[in-house]
């Protein structure tokens, strides 16, 4: 700048001297032109050329003058920048900030460098200085603030001795720089995150209410069972705000920071304490009033009166939050019940009669009452009974939760919220039905008692889903698709009990098959007789253990008979197939095999149940179980099955004929092994051996009787019948 200044200064001086001489010459030329005239002298052309040259010189003079002025200003700006840096280094941040504003104003006023690279560099230099100033201001604040927190206490200390005379300088600096409020915002948010949040995270917080002249703020913390009430938390936060305002100035609490404090109090004292019952909701209004007053006091310091008020907005959504809390809690309880590995058993003392008294016992407690419309719908609903059996406590709790949610939906005046509650009542049952068999898949396969209990749970869930759907249909505003959930329960229960029966049937067949059928050859051999006896003994023991797991009232008698029939069918089929597959059966062998069949048939005595147990089911019908779904009732009850029988054998035979398809076939096989060919033909003609195929009968005849012409004729006769 200095070199250019000297060069242009000499040029401008010479130009000014030339301009003065040219002006004098032009004046003389004008006088001469008047005296002599253009035509006589011909000087006009030369004068025009001189004038153009003079104008060009004037333009250059003006340009050089502008450049000189610009360089002079840039030189001054350079000195200002150096002064600003010295002020920042010396700690005179307010003056440095003012100097930055002055430099920026000067640069913006220089039209000669507008939109040039030089202007951009100068503006960037000023912005860097501002950033440096703001960082220095924030650094000075951080140096005087100390926060200490542990499990038992929190301490906020401000070194006021280092701030004497500096507060005004720091705030003045922030006033003079652009976005200075961001520094105060960052400072306030630091105090909130480092001190206020740890304090509000504790259950119990206490502090000295009296205003202390010291520069420390101490809070005692505790995480025991006691909790600081809402008014205590609000007073604590206002005390923290007052302390910081006293030692650092109230300007620290910018609008964003005050809103953040309101959010923290809202989270602790409102959102985390949303009531779960209507009784709690009625008493919660005192808390709402306290929080509303707190927010009004806190945000009165805001510069913007229209700032967002989070507590006020949340208070308007209290009913919605109340419903969301109930729904979320019910779904979480359903998930935990489905995932629990406790498998706690709920034993019914008698049949569960669905009635107004039952629903009241399920729904009502000191904080919850049955809705009048719900009670009226229950009175108008036909009676229903669920038979005595063993179910899980988890399904009982889940069904109770569904009833309570539906009751809440009928007390809700907002249609949208009522619908949400009704849908959640359906969803809690749906979650349990879907999640339980997935989480406990291995246990359901390995533990028959658990699989049967889950079947009962599914029938219980389907039973109440059907009833709840009928009750919900009575209210037009709450009518989700309950039948789909009922069907899902029913199908899941049937599927898992079928898988259990299939798995156990394979195991039983392997036990009585006498080593894949080899034990049926040479049956009269002593070792083979022992093998047959042992196989039947193993099968009887396994079947007896299975019966013990499902004996009523673990399941209903009808379900007991159906599953036992499946097991016996598997065992009898294995024995029949093994004997039919023998190619040669001697006289002694036939006697042993016949006795073996009759010994196996004696297992039908397991169908007999204690009349004291079955008589309680004899009066129930599937129609009384669930009015609208006969299929669900038929899966649990059959009045013919539960009829009283005084004779064990008679009852076993009757039930075996109904539930065990192979029982008659096994008895007939025992007879076939001992009777003549003529008797076999006679019984075939009479239709008594209809369960046997022609190939099976032919195979038995060939194994039992010698190869003679008469046997061949009888075989041909069997094929013709």
Secondary structure by P-SEA (a helix, b strand, c coil): caaaaaaaaaaaaaaaaaaaaaaaaaaaaaaaaaacccccccaaaaaaaaaaaaaaaaaaaaaaaaaaaaaaaaaaaaaaaaaaaaaaaacaaaaaaaaaaaaaaaaaacccccccaaaaaaaaaaaaaaaaaaaaaaaaaaaabbbbbcccbbbbbbccccccccaaaaaaaaaaccaaaaaaaaaaaaaaaacaaaaaaccbbbcccccccccbbbbbbbcccccccaaaaaaaaaaaaaaaaaacccccccaaaaaaaaaaaaaacccccccccaaaaaaaaaaaaaaaaaaaaaaccccccccccaaaaaaaaaaaaaaaaaaaaaaaaaaaaaaccccbbbbbcccccccaaaaaaacccccccccaaaaaaaaaccbbbbcbbbbbaaaaaaaaaaaaaaaaaaacccaaaaaaaaaaaaaaaaaaaacccccaaaaaaccaaaaaaaaaaaaaaaaaaaaaaaaaaacccccccaaaaaaaaaaaaaaaaaaaaaaaaaaaaaaacccccccccccccaaaaaaaaaaaaaaaaaaaaaaaacccccccaaaaaaaaaaaaaaaaaaaaaaaaacccccaaaaaaaaaaaaaaacccccccccaaaaaaaccccccccccccaaaaaaccccccccccccaaaaaaaaaaacccaaaaaaaaaaaacccaaaaaaaaaacccccccaaaaaaaaaacccccaaaaaaaaaaaac
